[in-house]
Amino acid sequence: MKEKEWVERMAQCLQNTLSKTPYHVCSIEVGRKIPYGFEIRSYDEDGPKPNINQYETDMVILDHESEQSWKPRVIVEAKKRITTHDAITYSQKALSHKTVHPYLRYGIMLGDRRHHPLPGRLYRHGMHFDFMISFVGTRPNREEIDRFGEIIRAEIDASRKLEKIIYESRKRDRDHYTILHKSLCLK
């Protein structure tokens, strides 16, 4: 099975987990291009003329605020085999996307791993990933989909919270926090 077919299958399986409130306004797209950089290449009397750089994503979870408005919440890179170079490259890609969308959550899923654990190179070089998950094959079982759905829902929640913290920090009636702790969960 080709990687794109596997990603499409995973997106279909995952879409069902987002059908309930408060995730029903989210959708999953495969292959959507998302900006990772803005460059100002020139100015005129109206101001800057930006150039938008985009990467095609393997899978992106979009949060629809209305029929005309959406924002990316979670991007998932997908690999069936991962090299050290891939880990470095995709982690850097995650950082680039997060620079444009500071509330964005970013992860990587590995498929067809049989029963091998996540590779050490991913821990060492994947510092900008918010989550990593591996699947035994290319046809996920119910437990794998449930775990993946749980992670995606938690990442959507984290993205929404981060956005609120970042963009509402000056409001009088904002939530006040004195601690932010990013825990490490291994299974």
N, CA, C and O atoms as a DFTB+ gen file, in Angstrom:
748 C
 N C O
     1  1       0.846      -1.184       0.000
     2  2       0.000       0.000       0.000
     3  2       0.884       1.238       0.000
     4  3       1.830       1.342       0.781
     5  1       0.570       2.159      -0.872
     6  2       1.316       3.408      -0.958
     7  2       0.988       4.290       0.247
     8  3      -0.078       4.179       0.853
     9  1       1.944       5.175       0.577
    10  2       1.797       6.020       1.749
    11  2       0.546       6.897       1.696
    12  3      -0.151       7.040       2.700
    13  1       0.257       7.486       0.532
    14  2      -0.922       8.362       0.404
    15  2      -2.215       7.584       0.648
    16  3      -3.132       8.099       1.288
    17  1      -2.300       6.351       0.148
    18  2      -3.492       5.520       0.386
    19  2      -3.654       5.246       1.882
    20  3      -4.762       5.283       2.416
    21  1      -2.529       4.970       2.546
    22  2      -2.562       4.712       3.978
    23  2      -3.050       5.951       4.733
    24  3      -3.873       5.838       5.642
    25  1      -2.546       7.131       4.362
    26  2      -2.953       8.377       5.021
    27  2      -4.450       8.609       4.810
    28  3      -5.150       8.996       5.746
    29  1      -4.941       8.382       3.611
    30  2      -6.376       8.548       3.341
    31  2      -7.207       7.589       4.187
    32  3      -8.259       7.968       4.702
    33  1      -6.747       6.364       4.332
    34  2      -7.449       5.384       5.175
    35  2      -7.468       5.851       6.629
    36  3      -8.496       5.775       7.302
    37  1      -6.316       6.337       7.107
    38  2      -6.240       6.805       8.490
    39  2      -7.160       8.013       8.708
    40  3      -7.808       8.121       9.749
    41  1      -7.215       8.901       7.745
    42  2      -8.089      10.077       7.852
    43  2      -9.556       9.659       7.932
    44  3     -10.319      10.222       8.717
    45  1      -9.954       8.679       7.128
    46  2     -11.336       8.197       7.166
    47  2     -11.657       7.580       8.524
    48  3     -12.724       7.830       9.086
    49  1     -10.742       6.780       9.046
    50  2     -10.957       6.159      10.353
    51  2     -11.059       7.216      11.451
    52  3     -11.882       7.107      12.360
    53  1     -10.225       8.221      11.353
    54  2     -10.175       9.256      12.371
    55  2     -11.374      10.199      12.316
    56  3     -11.798      10.710      13.352
    57  1     -11.922      10.438      11.136
    58  2     -13.027      11.381      10.979
    59  2     -14.213      11.016      11.872
    60  3     -14.888      11.900      12.398
    61  1     -14.466       9.734      12.041
    62  2     -15.583       9.304      12.893
    63  2     -15.399       9.752      14.337
    64  3     -16.382      10.034      15.022
    65  1     -14.153       9.824      14.813
    66  2     -13.917      10.215      16.203
    67  2     -14.146      11.700      16.426
    68  3     -14.218      12.154      17.568
    69  1     -14.263      12.464      15.335
    70  2     -14.466      13.914      15.461
    71  2     -15.918      14.328      15.234
    72  3     -16.220      15.517      15.141
    73  1     -16.801      13.365      15.148
    74  2     -18.197      13.680      14.824
    75  2     -18.996      14.194      16.020
    76  3     -20.116      14.674      15.847
    77  1     -18.446      14.104      17.216
    78  2     -19.169      14.534      18.410
    79  2     -18.694      15.917      18.863
    80  3     -17.546      16.297      18.633
    81  1     -19.590      16.657      19.504
    82  2     -19.286      17.977      20.062
    83  2     -18.167      17.819      21.081
    84  3     -18.185      16.817      21.796
    85  1     -17.220      18.694      21.210
    86  2     -17.019      19.951      20.510
    87  2     -16.125      19.824      19.280
    88  3     -15.555      20.813      18.820
    89  1     -16.002      18.617      18.752
    90  2     -15.107      18.377      17.620
    91  2     -15.854      18.270      16.289
    92  3     -15.233      18.095      15.240
    93  1     -17.175      18.374      16.330
    94  2     -17.977      18.215      15.115
    95  2     -17.710      19.314      14.083
    96  3     -18.044      19.150      12.910
    97  1     -17.117      20.422      14.503
    98  2     -16.796      21.505      13.562
    99  2     -15.424      21.305      12.918
   100  3     -14.941      22.173      12.190
   101  1     -14.807      20.167      13.188
   102  2     -13.487      19.863      12.633
   103  2     -13.609      18.897      11.465
   104  3     -14.495      18.042      11.432
   105  1     -12.713      19.049      10.522
   106  2     -12.649      18.124       9.396
   107  2     -11.193      17.750       9.164
   108  3     -10.280      18.427       9.637
   109  1     -10.995      16.680       8.441
   110  2      -9.653      16.200       8.139
   111  2      -9.446      16.262       6.642
   112  3     -10.293      15.818       5.867
   113  1      -8.318      16.812       6.242
   114  2      -7.983      16.857       4.822
   115  2      -6.600      16.254       4.612
   116  3      -5.701      16.405       5.438
   117  1      -6.460      15.580       3.504
   118  2      -5.191      14.981       3.107
   119  2      -4.621      15.797       1.955
   120  3      -5.319      16.066       0.978
   121  1      -3.358      16.191       2.066
   122  2      -2.690      16.886       0.971
   123  2      -2.931      18.382       0.868
   124  3      -2.535      18.991      -0.127
   125  1      -3.564      18.995       1.855
   126  2      -3.813      20.443       1.804
   127  2      -2.506      21.190       2.063
   128  3      -1.707      20.800       2.915
   129  1      -2.310      22.259       1.317
   130  2      -1.144      23.114       1.515
   131  2      -1.461      24.127       2.611
   132  3      -2.520      24.754       2.615
   133  1      -0.509      24.272       3.547
   134  2      -0.649      25.198       4.673
   135  2       0.588      26.101       4.697
   136  3       1.708      25.609       4.565
   137  1       0.400      27.413       4.863
   138  2       1.549      28.330       4.890
   139  2       2.533      28.029       6.020
   140  3       2.135      27.704       7.139
   141  1       3.803      28.141       5.709
   142  2       4.852      28.015       6.709
   143  2       5.717      29.260       6.775
   144  3       6.570      29.380       7.655
   145  1       5.505      30.183       5.857
   146  2       6.306      31.399       5.881
   147  2       5.697      32.503       5.045
   148  3       5.027      32.255       4.043
   149  1       5.944      33.723       5.477
   150  2       5.531      34.917       4.739
   151  2       6.782      35.757       4.523
   152  3       7.531      36.030       5.462
   153  1       6.995      36.155       3.305
   154  2       8.129      37.006       2.989
   155  2       7.617      38.276       2.326
   156  3       6.709      38.233       1.495
   157  1       8.201      39.396       2.697
   158  2       7.871      40.658       2.054
   159  2       8.925      40.873       0.975
   160  3      10.102      41.080       1.271
   161  1       8.488      40.822      -0.278
   162  2       9.436      40.940      -1.386
   163  2       9.474      42.349      -1.961
   164  3      10.440      42.730      -2.623
   165  1       8.426      43.118      -1.709
   166  2       8.418      44.508      -2.170
   167  2       7.300      45.262      -1.469
   168  3       6.442      44.671      -0.813
   169  1       7.328      46.582      -1.622
   170  2       6.310      47.471      -1.069
   171  2       5.833      48.400      -2.175
   172  3       6.565      48.687      -3.122
   173  1       4.606      48.861      -2.042
   174  2       4.119      49.931      -2.902
   175  2       3.324      50.892      -2.030
   176  3       3.367      50.784      -0.804
   177  1       2.600      51.829      -2.634
   178  2       1.882      52.824      -1.830
   179  2       0.827      52.216      -0.914
   180  3       0.429      52.845       0.067
   181  1       0.362      50.992      -1.219
   182  2      -0.619      50.319      -0.364
   183  2       0.038      49.514       0.750
   184  3      -0.658      48.991       1.621
   185  1       1.352      49.406       0.738
   186  2       2.050      48.667       1.788
   187  2       2.799      47.457       1.253
   188  3       3.141      47.394       0.072
   189  1       3.049      46.493       2.140
   190  2       3.857      45.340       1.746
   191  2       3.122      44.399       0.789
   192  3       1.898      44.281       0.823
   193  1       3.896      43.744      -0.053
   194  2       3.384      42.725      -0.978
   195  2       3.955      41.375      -0.526
   196  3       5.077      41.015      -0.884
   197  1       3.171      40.638       0.264
   198  2       3.709      39.390       0.826
   199  2       3.746      38.235      -0.181
   200  3       2.926      38.139      -1.094
   201  1       4.711      37.388       0.028
   202  2       4.820      36.133      -0.698
   203  2       4.568      35.028       0.326
   204  3       5.244      34.967       1.353
   205  1       3.618      34.171       0.056
   206  2       3.256      33.121       1.004
   207  2       3.887      31.810       0.549
   208  3       3.665      31.357      -0.573
   209  1       4.682      31.206       1.443
   210  2       5.291      29.907       1.178
   211  2       4.452      28.833       1.850
   212  3       4.042      28.993       3.000
   213  1       4.193      27.734       1.139
   214  2       3.344      26.674       1.672
   215  2       3.988      25.305       1.493
   216  3       4.690      25.050       0.514
   217  1       3.732      24.428       2.468
   218  2       4.087      23.012       2.361
   219  2       2.798      22.225       2.227
   220  3       1.789      22.567       2.844
   221  1       2.828      21.178       1.428
   222  2       1.699      20.256       1.386
   223  2       1.787      19.373       2.629
   224  3       2.850      18.839       2.946
   225  1       0.679      19.227       3.318
   226  2       0.652      18.400       4.528
   227  2       0.120      17.015       4.197
   228  3      -0.653      16.839       3.255
   229  1       0.545      16.035       4.983
   230  2      -0.004      14.691       4.802
   231  2      -1.452      14.665       5.287
   232  3      -2.343      14.182       4.588
   233  1      -1.673      15.191       6.493
   234  2      -3.021      15.234       7.068
   235  2      -3.122      16.472       7.944
   236  3      -2.225      16.761       8.735
   237  1      -4.215      17.195       7.796
   238  2      -4.438      18.374       8.640
   239  2      -5.861      18.336       9.170
   240  3      -6.806      18.020       8.446
   241  1      -5.993      18.663      10.445
   242  2      -7.311      18.775      11.070
   243  2      -7.637      20.263      11.105
   244  3      -6.916      21.064      11.700
   245  1      -8.731      20.604      10.459
   246  2      -9.174      21.990      10.355
   247  2     -10.330      22.244      11.304
   248  3     -11.210      21.397      11.458
   249  1     -10.331      23.394      11.933
   250  2     -11.414      23.822      12.813
   251  2     -12.184      24.890      12.051
   252  3     -11.635      25.946      11.738
   253  1     -13.451      24.624      11.750
   254  2     -14.273      25.538      10.959
   255  2     -15.034      26.471      11.895
   256  3     -15.917      26.046      12.639
   257  1     -14.672      27.752      11.840
   258  2     -15.356      28.756      12.649
   259  2     -16.685      29.142      12.023
   260  3     -17.635      29.505      12.716
   261  1     -16.734      29.056      10.695
   262  2     -17.954      29.335       9.933
   263  2     -17.795      28.631       8.590
   264  3     -16.815      27.918       8.371
   265  1     -18.752      28.829       7.697
   266  2     -18.645      28.194       6.376
   267  2     -17.493      28.772       5.566
   268  3     -16.941      28.089       4.703
   269  1     -17.125      30.017       5.832
   270  2     -16.066      30.679       5.070
   271  2     -14.730      30.740       5.810
   272  3     -13.723      31.127       5.216
   273  1     -14.698      30.370       7.083
   274  2     -13.502      30.569       7.896
   275  2     -13.067      29.283       8.591
   276  3     -13.881      28.590       9.201
   277  1     -11.785      28.976       8.494
   278  2     -11.224      27.798       9.164
   279  2      -9.805      28.102       9.589
   280  3      -9.200      29.069       9.125
   281  1      -9.279      27.277      10.469
   282  2      -7.877      27.387      10.852
   283  2      -7.333      25.987      11.100
   284  3      -8.062      25.100      11.544
   285  1      -6.051      25.793      10.813
   286  2      -5.460      24.482      11.077
   287  2      -5.235      24.314      12.579
   288  3      -4.722      25.220      13.237
   289  1      -5.611      23.181      13.110
   290  2      -5.406      22.885      14.534
   291  2      -4.275      21.881      14.740
   292  3      -3.432      22.044      15.622
   293  1      -4.275      20.832      13.899
   294  2      -3.299      19.747      14.061
   295  2      -2.820      19.321      12.685
   296  3      -3.624      19.118      11.775
   297  1      -1.513      19.187      12.534
   298  2      -0.941      18.616      11.318
   299  2      -0.266      17.309      11.702
   300  3       0.414      17.218      12.724
   301  1      -0.467      16.296      10.860
   302  2       0.136      14.988      11.096
   303  2       0.980      14.610       9.884
   304  3       0.467      14.492       8.771
   305  1       2.265      14.422      10.107
   306  2       3.147      13.866       9.083
   307  2       2.975      12.357       9.125
   308  3       2.714      11.787      10.185
   309  1       3.118      11.716       7.990
   310  2       2.948      10.262       7.919
   311  2       4.135       9.640       7.200
   312  3       4.515      10.070       6.111
   313  1       4.711       8.628       7.820
   314  2       5.824       7.915       7.211
   315  2       5.672       6.422       7.512
   316  3       5.251       6.022       8.597
   317  1       6.025       5.631       6.528
   318  2       6.062       4.189       6.762
   319  2       7.472       3.765       7.159
   320  3       7.655       2.755       7.839
   321  1       8.455       4.531       6.739
   322  2       9.841       4.330       7.148
   323  2      10.410       5.706       7.492
   324  3      10.120       6.698       6.824
   325  1      11.219       5.745       8.540
   326  2      11.758       7.041       8.975
   327  2      13.275       6.958       9.114
   328  3      13.809       6.059       9.764
   329  1      13.946       7.903       8.496
   330  2      15.392       8.004       8.614
   331  2      15.725       9.169       9.550
   332  3      14.851       9.952       9.921
   333  1      16.988       9.269       9.919
   334  2      17.428      10.408      10.728
   335  2      17.165      11.707       9.974
   336  3      16.709      12.692      10.556
   337  1      17.454      11.699       8.682
   338  2      17.213      12.881       7.848
   339  2      15.738      13.268       7.864
   340  3      15.412      14.449       7.981
   341  1      14.837      12.280       7.747
   342  2      13.389      12.547       7.798
   343  2      13.004      13.191       9.131
   344  3      12.258      14.169       9.161
   345  1      13.516      12.638      10.228
   346  2      13.177      13.163      11.551
   347  2      13.597      14.625      11.671
   348  3      12.837      15.452      12.174
   349  1      14.794      14.940      11.216
   350  2      15.289      16.319      11.275
   351  2      14.450      17.224      10.372
   352  3      14.028      18.305      10.785
   353  1      14.212      16.776       9.144
   354  2      13.471      17.572       8.169
   355  2      12.048      17.855       8.627
   356  3      11.603      19.002       8.577
   357  1      11.324      16.827       9.074
   358  2       9.925      17.019       9.456
   359  2       9.788      17.780      10.771
   360  3       8.805      18.494      10.972
   361  1      10.754      17.638      11.661
   362  2      10.723      18.433      12.882
   363  2      10.912      19.911      12.550
   364  3      10.248      20.773      13.125
   365  1      11.820      20.199      11.620
   366  2      12.032      21.593      11.189
   367  2      10.782      22.137      10.488
   368  3      10.421      23.302      10.653
   369  1      10.135      21.278       9.708
   370  2       8.892      21.663       9.034
   371  2       7.819      22.024      10.070
   372  3       7.067      22.982       9.893
   373  1       7.764      21.236      11.158
   374  2       6.820      21.522      12.242
   375  2       7.086      22.901      12.832
   376  3       6.157      23.679      13.049
   377  1       8.350      23.201      13.088
   378  2       8.709      24.508      13.640
   379  2       8.310      25.637      12.687
   380  3       7.802      26.670      13.122
   381  1       8.542      25.439      11.388
   382  2       8.178      26.462      10.399
   383  2       6.678      26.736      10.413
   384  3       6.258      27.893      10.404
   385  1       5.874      25.683      10.433
   386  2       4.416      25.857      10.479
   387  2       3.986      26.550      11.776
   388  3       3.102      27.407      11.761
   389  1       4.611      26.177      12.890
   390  2       4.239      26.758      14.179
   391  2       4.644      28.229      14.282
   392  3       4.067      28.974      15.075
   393  1       5.616      28.647      13.500
   394  2       6.009      30.054      13.484
   395  2       4.894      30.907      12.899
   396  3       4.665      32.029      13.352
   397  1       4.204      30.385      11.899
   398  2       3.090      31.110      11.269
   399  2       1.797      30.930      12.063
   400  3       0.992      31.856      12.165
   401  1       1.605      29.742      12.622
   402  2       0.400      29.413      13.395
   403  2       0.854      29.003      14.802
   404  3       1.014      27.810      15.056
   405  1       1.065      29.946      15.719
   406  2       1.657      29.610      17.014
   407  2       0.816      28.696      17.903
   408  3       1.334      28.152      18.878
   409  1      -0.432      28.519      17.600
   410  2      -1.321      27.641      18.366
   411  2      -1.368      26.226      17.780
   412  3      -2.017      25.348      18.349
   413  1      -0.700      25.997      16.666
   414  2      -0.769      24.732      15.943
   415  2      -0.086      23.601      16.709
   416  3       0.943      23.802      17.354
   417  1      -0.670      22.427      16.626
   418  2      -0.077      21.212      17.192
   419  2       0.384      20.346      16.026
   420  3      -0.250      20.329      14.971
   421  1       1.476      19.635      16.217
   422  2       2.120      18.944      15.098
   423  2       2.625      17.595      15.563
   424  3       3.287      17.496      16.596
   425  1       2.314      16.558      14.806
   426  2       2.772      15.227      15.179
   427  2       3.171      14.387      13.988
   428  3       3.062      14.810      12.837
   429  1       3.632      13.199      14.287
   430  2       4.036      12.266      13.249
   431  2       3.466      10.896      13.575
   432  3       3.468      10.455      14.725
   433  1       2.977      10.232      12.528
   434  2       2.499       8.850      12.685
   435  2       3.330       7.959      11.772
   436  3       3.617       8.302      10.625
   437  1       3.702       6.824      12.307
   438  2       4.474       5.835      11.563
   439  2       3.593       4.619      11.341
   440  3       2.896       4.174      12.253
   441  1       3.623       4.084      10.135
   442  2       2.795       2.928       9.824
   443  2       3.614       1.717       9.437
   444  3       4.778       1.821       9.050
   445  1       2.974       0.565       9.553
   446  2       3.572      -0.708       9.150
   447  2       4.834      -1.002       9.966
   448  3       5.833      -1.480       9.430
   449  1       4.775      -0.709      11.271
   450  2       5.930      -0.869      12.155
   451  2       5.992      -2.251      12.794
   452  3       6.904      -2.542      13.568
   453  1       5.029      -3.096      12.470
   454  2       4.903      -4.396      13.126
   455  2       4.817      -4.120      14.620
   456  3       3.919      -3.403      15.061
   457  1       5.722      -4.670      15.397
   458  2       5.662      -4.400      16.845
   459  2       6.919      -3.691      17.321
   460  3       7.307      -3.818      18.483
   461  1       7.567      -2.932      16.414
   462  2       8.754      -2.168      16.782
   463  2       8.328      -0.884      17.489
   464  3       7.306      -0.292      17.141
   465  1       9.097      -0.460      18.469
   466  2       8.776       0.809      19.149
   467  2       9.126       2.001      18.266
   468  3       9.708       1.848      17.192
   469  1       8.764       3.176      18.734
   470  2       9.184       4.403      18.052
   471  2      10.716       4.413      18.027
   472  3      11.347       4.106      19.038
   473  1      11.312       4.756      16.904
   474  2      12.777       4.740      16.825
   475  2      13.431       5.872      17.614
   476  3      12.893       6.976      17.709
   477  1      14.595       5.576      18.175
   478  2      15.333       6.550      18.977
   479  2      15.643       7.830      18.231
   480  3      15.660       8.907      18.828
   481  1      15.889       7.729      16.922
   482  2      16.211       8.928      16.134
   483  2      15.053       9.923      16.146
   484  3      15.262      11.128      16.001
   485  1      13.835       9.417      16.320
   486  2      12.676      10.308      16.350
   487  2      12.637      11.096      17.663
   488  3      12.304      12.282      17.669
   489  1      12.980      10.432      18.779
   490  2      13.055      11.144      20.057
   491  2      14.157      12.202      20.012
   492  3      13.964      13.338      20.446
   493  1      15.309      11.809      19.480
   494  2      16.483      12.683      19.471
   495  2      16.295      13.890      18.556
   496  3      16.653      15.008      18.925
   497  1      15.736      13.671      17.366
   498  2      15.682      14.734      16.360
   499  2      14.285      15.314      16.127
   500  3      14.132      16.242      15.332
   501  1      13.274      14.789      16.799
   502  2      11.906      15.258      16.579
   503  2      11.410      16.197      17.653
   504  3      10.266      16.101      18.096
   505  1      12.272      17.104      18.072
   506  2      11.949      17.957      19.220
   507  2      10.750      18.880      19.009
   508  3      10.164      19.350      19.985
   509  1      10.376      19.149      17.769
   510  2       9.250      20.059      17.528
   511  2       7.922      19.328      17.309
   512  3       6.911      19.949      16.980
   513  1       7.934      18.007      17.493
   514  2       6.688      17.248      17.418
   515  2       5.993      17.292      18.772
   516  3       6.638      17.160      19.812
   517  1       4.691      17.476      18.757
   518  2       3.910      17.440      19.989
   519  2       3.477      16.019      20.334
   520  3       3.185      15.714      21.490
   521  1       3.436      15.160      19.329
   522  2       3.112      13.759      19.579
   523  2       3.716      12.894      18.484
   524  3       3.977      13.351      17.372
   525  1       3.929      11.629      18.835
   526  2       4.430      10.611      17.908
   527  2       3.628       9.344      18.187
   528  3       3.364       9.007      19.342
   529  1       3.247       8.653      17.129
   530  2       2.483       7.418      17.302
   531  2       2.865       6.450      16.192
   532  3       3.101       6.851      15.052
   533  1       2.922       5.170      16.542
   534  2       3.207       4.179      15.508
   535  2       2.074       3.157      15.467
   536  3       1.433       2.866      16.477
   537  1       1.853       2.630      14.282
   538  2       0.813       1.635      14.040
   539  2       1.454       0.342      13.576
   540  3       2.439       0.356      12.836
   541  1       0.901      -0.760      14.006
   542  2       1.443      -2.077      13.681
   543  2       1.467      -2.302      12.170
   544  3       2.480      -2.736      11.620
   545  1       0.368      -2.010      11.509
   546  2       0.268      -2.223      10.064
   547  2      -0.251      -0.990       9.360
   548  3      -0.054       0.136       9.816
   549  1      -0.922      -1.219       8.233
   550  2      -1.530      -0.108       7.504
   551  2      -3.051      -0.124       7.647
   552  3      -3.734       0.782       7.169
   553  1      -3.572      -1.149       8.301
   554  2      -5.003      -1.235       8.610
   555  2      -5.135      -1.204      10.134
   556  3      -4.998      -2.237      10.789
   557  1      -5.400      -0.027      10.698
   558  2      -5.416       0.086      12.156
   559  2      -6.557      -0.695      12.781
   560  3      -7.658      -0.765      12.235
   561  1      -6.272      -1.286      13.944
   562  2      -7.340      -1.971      14.673
   563  2      -8.098      -0.955      15.527
   564  3      -7.700       0.207      15.601
   565  1      -9.156      -1.370      16.156
   566  2     -10.026      -0.477      16.933
   567  2      -9.251       0.219      18.048
   568  3      -9.427       1.418      18.261
   569  1      -8.397      -0.510      18.762
   570  2      -7.630       0.083      19.861
   571  2      -6.689       1.183      19.345
   572  3      -6.561       2.234      19.973
   573  1      -6.038       0.941      18.211
   574  2      -5.136       1.943      17.647
   575  2      -5.899       3.208      17.241
   576  3      -5.451       4.323      17.507
   577  1      -7.044       3.026      16.599
   578  2      -7.854       4.184      16.193
   579  2      -8.364       4.941      17.415
   580  3      -8.360       6.172      17.427
   581  1      -8.805       4.215      18.445
   582  2      -9.283       4.872      19.663
   583  2      -8.177       5.698      20.313
   584  3      -8.412       6.833      20.727
   585  1      -6.973       5.133      20.404
   586  2      -5.832       5.855      20.999
   587  2      -5.477       7.077      20.157
   588  3      -5.234       8.159      20.692
   589  1      -5.449       6.899      18.837
   590  2      -5.130       8.009      17.937
   591  2      -6.191       9.103      18.052
   592  3      -5.859      10.286      18.124
   593  1      -7.451       8.715      18.068
   594  2      -8.538       9.683      18.225
   595  2      -8.430      10.454      19.533
   596  3      -8.682      11.659      19.573
   597  1      -8.060       9.767      20.585
   598  2      -7.887      10.395      21.895
   599  2      -6.776      11.452      21.832
   600  3      -6.919      12.548      22.375
   601  1      -5.681      11.112      21.169
   602  2      -4.567      12.054      21.033
   603  2      -4.997      13.259      20.204
   604  3      -4.725      14.399      20.581
   605  1      -5.659      13.022      19.090
   606  2      -6.072      14.127      18.213
   607  2      -7.045      15.062      18.930
   608  3      -6.926      16.283      18.823
   609  1      -7.999      14.496      19.654
   610  2      -8.932      15.351      20.405
   611  2      -8.188      16.180      21.457
   612  3      -8.490      17.359      21.643
   613  1      -7.223      15.573      22.140
   614  2      -6.435      16.301      23.139
   615  2      -5.609      17.405      22.475
   616  3      -5.446      18.484      23.044
   617  1      -5.093      17.142      21.286
   618  2      -4.301      18.151      20.573
   619  2      -5.184      19.297      20.072
   620  3      -4.756      20.451      20.083
   621  1      -6.398      18.996      19.637
   622  2      -7.336      20.065      19.247
   623  2      -7.619      20.947      20.462
   624  3      -7.597      22.174      20.365
   625  1      -7.885      20.311      21.611
   626  2      -8.133      21.070      22.838
   627  2      -6.927      21.935      23.200
   628  3      -7.082      23.101      23.563
   629  1      -5.725      21.361      23.100
   630  2      -4.508      22.112      23.420
   631  2      -4.342      23.301      22.480
   632  3      -3.969      24.391      22.914
   633  1      -4.619      23.094      21.189
   634  2      -4.518      24.176      20.214
   635  2      -5.496      25.296      20.547
   636  3      -5.136      26.472      20.491
   637  1      -6.707      24.943      20.887
   638  2      -7.711      25.953      21.225
   639  2      -7.304      26.734      22.476
   640  3      -7.471      27.952      22.539
   641  1      -6.771      26.020      23.466
   642  2      -6.321      26.689      24.693
   643  2      -5.141      27.618      24.408
   644  3      -5.113      28.757      24.876
   645  1      -4.179      27.131      23.647
   646  2      -3.021      27.962      23.302
   647  2      -3.439      29.227      22.567
   648  3      -2.949      30.319      22.857
   649  1      -4.342      29.069      21.622
   650  2      -4.817      30.232      20.872
   651  2      -5.443      31.254      21.823
   652  3      -5.182      32.453      21.724
   653  1      -6.255      30.769      22.726
   654  2      -6.917      31.668      23.675
   655  2      -5.889      32.376      24.560
   656  3      -5.991      33.580      24.792
   657  1      -4.907      31.633      25.048
   658  2      -3.866      32.219      25.904
   659  2      -3.078      33.276      25.136
   660  3      -2.823      34.365      25.650
   661  1      -2.692      32.950      23.900
   662  2      -1.867      33.853      23.098
   663  2      -2.616      35.124      22.710
   664  3      -2.082      36.226      22.846
   665  1      -3.842      34.977      22.233
   666  2      -4.541      36.123      21.648
   667  2      -5.491      36.851      22.591
   668  3      -6.010      37.911      22.243
   669  1      -5.725      36.302      23.770
   670  2      -6.600      36.980      24.724
   671  2      -5.850      37.383      25.991
   672  3      -6.468      37.634      27.026
   673  1      -4.533      37.444      25.914
   674  2      -3.719      37.694      27.107
   675  2      -3.898      39.092      27.688
   676  3      -3.522      39.329      28.836
   677  1      -4.454      40.006      26.936
   678  2      -4.620      41.375      27.434
   679  2      -6.064      41.700      27.833
   680  3      -6.351      42.803      28.298
   681  1      -6.955      40.748      27.650
   682  2      -8.351      40.993      28.032
   683  2      -8.485      40.986      29.555
   684  3      -7.828      40.216      30.256
   685  1      -9.349      41.861      30.036
   686  2      -9.592      41.939      31.480
   687  2     -10.162      40.639      32.056
   688  3      -9.750      40.186      33.124
   689  1     -11.109      40.053      31.335
   690  2     -11.798      38.880      31.858
   691  2     -11.148      37.556      31.417
   692  3     -11.804      36.514      31.409
   693  1      -9.870      37.600      31.054
   694  2      -9.169      36.398      30.600
   695  2      -8.961      35.427      31.766
   696  3      -9.031      35.802      32.936
   697  1      -8.708      34.194      31.411
   698  2      -8.321      33.209      32.418
   699  2      -6.899      33.541      32.865
   700  3      -6.059      33.926      32.052
   701  1      -6.640      33.391      34.149
   702  2      -5.316      33.679      34.699
   703  2      -4.639      32.362      35.049
   704  3      -5.195      31.534      35.770
   705  1      -3.435      32.183      34.529
   706  2      -2.675      30.971      34.799
   707  2      -1.362      31.331      35.472
   708  3      -0.772      32.373      35.185
   709  1      -0.916      30.479      36.354
   710  2       0.386      30.672      36.989
   711  2       1.323      29.501      36.700
   712  3       2.488      29.523      37.097
   713  1       0.821      28.490      36.016
   714  2       1.647      27.326      35.680
   715  2       1.290      26.842      34.284
   716  3       0.118      26.779      33.912
   717  1       2.314      26.502      33.523
   718  2       2.148      25.776      32.265
   719  2       3.124      24.611      32.330
   720  3       4.329      24.822      32.468
   721  1       2.625      23.394      32.233
   722  2       3.465      22.205      32.317
   723  2       3.121      21.274      31.159
   724  3       1.981      20.825      31.036
   725  1       4.099      20.989      30.318
   726  2       3.910      20.047      29.220
   727  2       4.432      18.693      29.683
   728  3       5.641      18.486      29.780
   729  1       3.524      17.784      29.966
   730  2       3.933      16.491      30.508
   731  2       4.381      15.536      29.398
   732  3       4.098      15.757      28.221
   733  1       5.074      14.491      29.788
   734  2       5.550      13.460      28.862
   735  2       4.770      12.195      29.150
   736  3       4.785      11.693      30.274
   737  1       4.093      11.681      28.148
   738  2       3.287      10.473      28.302
   739  2       3.805       9.412      27.341
   740  3       3.813       9.624      26.129
   741  1       4.233       8.286      27.867
   742  2       4.747       7.179      27.055
   743  2       3.860       5.961      27.259
   744  3       3.499       5.621      28.386
   745  1       3.510       5.303      26.148
   746  2       2.698       4.082      26.239
   747  2       3.302       3.024      25.359
   748  3       2.779       1.912      25.284
